[in-house]
Amino acid sequence: MEKSFNICIVYDTKRGSTTHLANWVKEGFKESKTDLFVDVKRVHEVKKFDYDLFIVGSPIYWEKPLKTVVEFLLNNQDKLREKKVALFIVCMAQLFGKHTQKYIQRRYLKPLEEKTSGYIVKTGVFKGWLKKPDYNEKEKVINWVKEIIFSLETN
């Protein structure tokens, strides 16, 4: 990876679990690589697009990604077209086991993928929570970040 690799983690949230996950993504990059600059921003805070990688995350509410995240991808298609992008969602559907994976892919990830104009490096699905953070998900997030780094280094 080049020396000055810049990453922007973009997300929105309603109850806060996506904020935790976005910060864990940043932590994963900082643990794995020291030659990175990583910003974490809510969708309405993104003003610049001079990043090499955008990681875009959304919780799932009422069977859909948040409208603000979908609109961010739609409204910035021209700016993201030449960028690398990773997508993640936070949902409770994983509680129902492996047989929901195709549903999650079709119903939750696909709408985000269809609105993404950049090259999608990786997607991730993480389990949300209602009251207290699920720190078991942190290890999954860190491993997902390692997969992103590997993908960036080999492409």
For each residue, the residues with C-beta under 8 A, 3 or more apart:
1: 5 33 35 36 149 152 153
2: 5 52
3: 35
4: 35 37
5: 1 2 33 35 36 37 52 53 152
6: 36 37 38 39 50 51 52 53
7: 29 36 37 38 39 51 52 53 54 55
8: 38 39 41 46 51 53 54 55
9: 22 25 26 38 39 40 41 54 55 57
10: 41 42 43 46 54 55 56 57 69 72
11: 18 19 21 22 40 41 42 43 56 57 58 69
12: 18 42 43 44 58 59 66 68 69 72
13: 16 17 18 19 42 59 66
14: 59 61 66
15: 59 130
16: 13 19 20
17: 13 20 21 59 90 128 129 133 134
18: 11 12 13 21 22 57 58 59 90 128
19: 11 13 16 22 23
20: 16 17 23 24 133
21: 11 17 18 24 25 57 88 90 126 137 141
22: 9 11 18 19 25 26 40 55 57
23: 19 20 26 27 40
24: 20 21 27 28 137 138 141 142
25: 9 21 22 28 29 40 55 57 88 141 144 145
26: 9 22 23 29 30 38 40
27: 23 24 30 31 142
28: 24 25 31 32 141 142 144 145 146
29: 7 25 26 32 33 36 38 145 149
30: 26 27 33 34 36 38
31: 27 28 142
32: 28 29 145 146 149
33: 1 5 29 30 36 149
34: 30
35: 1 3 4 5
36: 1 5 6 7 29 30 33
37: 4 5 6 7
38: 6 7 8 9 26 29 30
39: 6 7 8 9 51
40: 9 11 22 23 25 26
41: 8 9 10 11 45 46
42: 10 11 12 13 45
43: 10 11 12 46 68 69 71 72
44: 12 68
45: 41 42
46: 8 10 41 43 49 72 76
47:
48: 51
49: 46 76 79 80 83
50: 6
51: 6 7 8 39 48 54 83
52: 2 5 6 7 83 84
53: 5 6 7 8 83 84 85 86 121 148 152
54: 7 8 9 10 51 80 83 84 85 86 118
55: 7 8 9 10 22 25 85 86 87 88 148
56: 10 11 69 72 73 85 86 87 88 112 116
57: 9 10 11 18 21 22 25 69 87 88 89 90
58: 11 12 18 65 66 69 70 88 89 90 112
59: 12 13 14 15 17 18 65 66 89 90 91 128
60: 63 64 65 89 90 91 92 93 108 128
61: 14 64 66
62:
63: 60 107 108
64: 60 61 67 70 108 111
65: 58 59 60 69 70 89 108 111 112
66: 12 13 14 58 59 61 69 70
67: 64 70 71
68: 12 43 44 71 72
69: 10 11 12 43 56 57 58 65 66 72 73 112
70: 58 64 65 66 67 73 74 111 112 115
71: 43 67 68 74 75
72: 10 12 43 46 56 68 69 75 76
73: 56 69 70 76 77 80 112 115 116 117
74: 70 71 77 115
75: 71 72
76: 46 49 72 73 79 80
77: 73 74 80 81 115 117
78: 81 117
79: 49 76 83
80: 49 54 73 76 77 83 85 116 117 118
81: 77 78 117 118
82: 118
83: 49 51 52 53 54 79 80 118 119
84: 52 53 54 118 119 121 152
85: 53 54 55 56 80 116 118 119 120 121
86: 53 54 55 56 120 121 122 123 124 148
87: 55 56 57 109 112 113 116 120 122 123 124
88: 21 25 55 56 57 58 123 124 125 126 144
89: 57 58 59 60 65 104 108 109 112 124 125 126
90: 17 18 21 57 58 59 60 126 127 128
91: 59 60 94 104 108 125 126 127 128
92: 60 95 127 128
93: 60 96 100 103 104 108
94: 91 97 100 104 125 126 127
95: 92 127
96: 93 99 100
97: 94 100
98: 101
99: 96 102
100: 93 94 96 97 103 104
101: 98 104 105
102: 99 105 106
103: 93 100 106 107
104: 89 91 93 94 100 101 107 108 109 125
105: 101 102 108 109 110
106: 102 103 109 110
107: 63 103 104 110 111
108: 60 63 64 65 89 91 93 104 105 111 112 125
109: 87 89 104 105 106 112 113 123 125
110: 105 106 107 113 114
111: 64 65 70 107 108 114 115
112: 56 58 65 69 70 73 87 89 108 109 115 116
113: 87 109 110 116 120 123
114: 110 111
115: 70 73 74 77 111 112
116: 56 73 80 85 87 112 113 120
117: 73 77 78 80 81
118: 54 80 81 82 83 84 85
119: 83 84 85
120: 85 86 87 113 116 123
121: 53 84 85 86 148 151 152 155
122: 86 87 144 147 148 151
123: 86 87 88 109 113 120
124: 86 87 88 89 141 144
125: 88 89 91 94 104 108 109
126: 21 88 89 90 91 94 137 140 141 144
127: 90 91 92 94 95 134 137
128: 17 18 59 60 90 91 92 134
129: 17 132 133 134
130: 15
131:
132: 129
133: 17 20 129
134: 17 127 128 129 137
135: 138
136: 139 140
137: 21 24 126 127 134 140 141
138: 24 135 141 142
139: 136 142 143
140: 126 136 137 143 144
141: 21 24 25 28 124 126 137 138 144 145
142: 24 27 28 31 138 139 145 146
143: 139 140 146 147
144: 25 28 88 122 124 126 140 141 147 148
145: 25 28 29 32 141 142 148 149
146: 28 32 142 143 149 150
147: 122 143 144 150 151
148: 53 55 86 121 122 144 145 151 152
149: 1 29 32 33 145 146 152 153
150: 146 147 153 154
151: 121 122 147 148 154 155
152: 1 5 53 84 121 148 149 155
153: 1 149 150
154: 150 151
155: 121 151 152
